[in-house]
Amino acid sequence: MKTQLIRLIAIFAAVLLACTGAVAQPYPNKPVKFVVGFVPGGAPDTVARALSIKLSETQAQSFIVDNKPGAGVPADTIKDFVPIRRLTTEPLLIVSHEKSSIKTLQDLIRQATIIKWTSPEDYREYHRESQTKFDRAVKIANLQAN
């Protein structure tokens, strides 16, 4: 009888020891990764880094920002994700020169639909011309500011 009791206690102890290893690890048990689909330094990256620092402090857990420009994650943003909380709002301002014929958003849309690109080279040339005009305006503005 005594040996049966010892065996029963031994079996019970063995079962108890085996079960302690099966206790769930706290979630998450490794660093949490934020995948940001933009290059470092932009607004999405800045928000993700600020958020990861705060979460690391409050949750005692590592949060890592992983920038993957054009992340290409195959997901349907409507079906595959659920909004949790708005993090930021971004103001948008559209302006035109006072001498421009564009005075309203409708004027801008109308003007934009007039431009027809027949090839990528047409766009590249337009962009080069626009960049040159912009660079010239910045140079003039800097000269006037100094």
N, C-alpha and C positions, 0 to 999 in steps of 0.2 A: 504494500500500500504506500509505504514511504517512497519507494522508487517510482511508482506511478505519479505521485504528487511532484516529485523532482522533475520527472520527464514532462509533465504538464506545464510546470513553471518554465522549464527550458524552452519548450515549444512556444509558449506565450511570449517569452522574452525575445525569441528569434523573430516571431511575427511582428512584435512591436518594433524591433530594430529595423526590420525590412520596410515597415510602413513609414518610418521617419524620413527615409530617403525619397519617398514619393510625395512629400509635401510640396505643394506648388511654390515655385520661386516667385518673389514679388515681380509684378509687371511694371515697367519693362525691365528685363534683366540685362540689357545691353544698351549702349547709347541710342537715342532716338535721332533719326536723320531727317532733316528738312531738305527736300530736293527743290531747289529754286531753279526754274527754267530760264534764268537770265544770267548775264555776266556779273561778276563781283563789282560792287561799287554803285550799282543802280538802286532805285527805290525799293524794289522787291527784296534785294539782298540786304539792304540796310534794315528793313522791317524784320526780316527773318533773323538777322543777327541780334537785334535788340530783344526780340521775343525769346530767342534761344538762351540768351544770358539770363533774362528774368526767370524763365522756366527752370534753368539749371539751379538758380539760387533757391527758388521756392519749392522745387520738387526733389532736391538732392539727387538729381539724375543728370547725366550728360546729354546735351542736345547739340547736334552738329549740323552746320549748314553746308550742304553739298551743292555747289553751283554747277549746273549742267545746261548751258545755253541751248535753247531749242530742245529741251529735254526729250521731246518725242515720246512721252509716255502715252501708250495707246489707251486712252480712256475717254469716255463720254462724260464731260463735266456735269451734265444735267443728271444722268442716271447713276454714275459711279461715285458721286460725292454728295455729301450732305453739308450745307452751310452750318457752321458752328457759331461763329462770331465775326462781325466786321472788325477788321484791324485798322484800316485806314480809309480815308476818302481823299481823293486827289482832285484839286481844282483844275479846271481846264479853261483856258482863255484863248480866244481866237481874235486876232487883231489884224488890221490892214492899214496901209498908209492912208493918210488923210486925203491924198489926191487920187487914190485908187477908186475904180468904179465899184468895187466891192464894199457895200455898206451894211449888208445883212447876211445871215447864214444862207438864205435862199440865193443871194447873189453869188456867194462862194460856191455853192453846189452847182449852180448854172454854169459858172466859169469852169469848174472842174470837169464837167461833162463835155465841154467843148474840146478839151485836149484829147486827141486820139493818138495813141502810141501804135505805130505800125511794126516796130521792132524794139528789142531791148536796147539797141544802140540809140534809138530816138530818145529813150528815157535817160540813158547815160549822158548824152549830149545836153539835154535839158538840165540835168542835175549839175553837170560841170558849169554851165552858164550861171545857174542859180547860186552855186557855191562861190563862184568868182564874184558875183554881185554882192553876196553876203560878206565875203572877206573884205571887199572894197569898202562896204558900209561900216564894218567894224573898225577898219583902219582909220577911216575919216572920223568916226565917233571917238576913237582913242586920241586922235590928234586934237580934236576939239576939247576933250576932257582934260588934256594936259596943259 
